[in-house]
Amino acid sequence: MHIPVSIFLPIAAGIYGGFVGGYIYNKNKSSKYKVILQITGVLLVLLCIIAFLYDFEII
């Protein structure tokens, strides 16, 4: 049975949102952590696009 990969994306997005929320409420904000969050966000968006293309059998 084929399980769609996109079913796990809300879990990944929730974890990412937790890290972003932790960064927003952190009093000691570092630029290194901000860059890591931005890169992770871009990778999560790319993963989402690839997963939907895979689930709709385009690729």
DAZILIN-V848502 format. One line per field, one symbol per residue. ss: DSSP state (H for helix, E for strand, C for the rest). psi: psi as a letter, one per 30 degrees, with the letter a starting at -180 (. if undefined). burial: 1 if it has 9 or more other ideal C-beta (glycine too) atoms within 8 Angstrom, else 0. A space follows every 50 residues. Layout:
BEGIN
ss->???
psi->???
burial->???
END
This chain:
BEGIN
ss->CCCCHHHHHHHHHHHHHHHHHHHHCCCCCCHHHHHHHHHHHHHHHHHHHH HHHHHCCCC
psi->kjkkefffeeeeeeeeeeeeeeeegkfikkfeeeeeeeeeeeeeeeeeee eeeeeghe.
burial->00001100100110010011001000000000110010011001001101 111110000
END
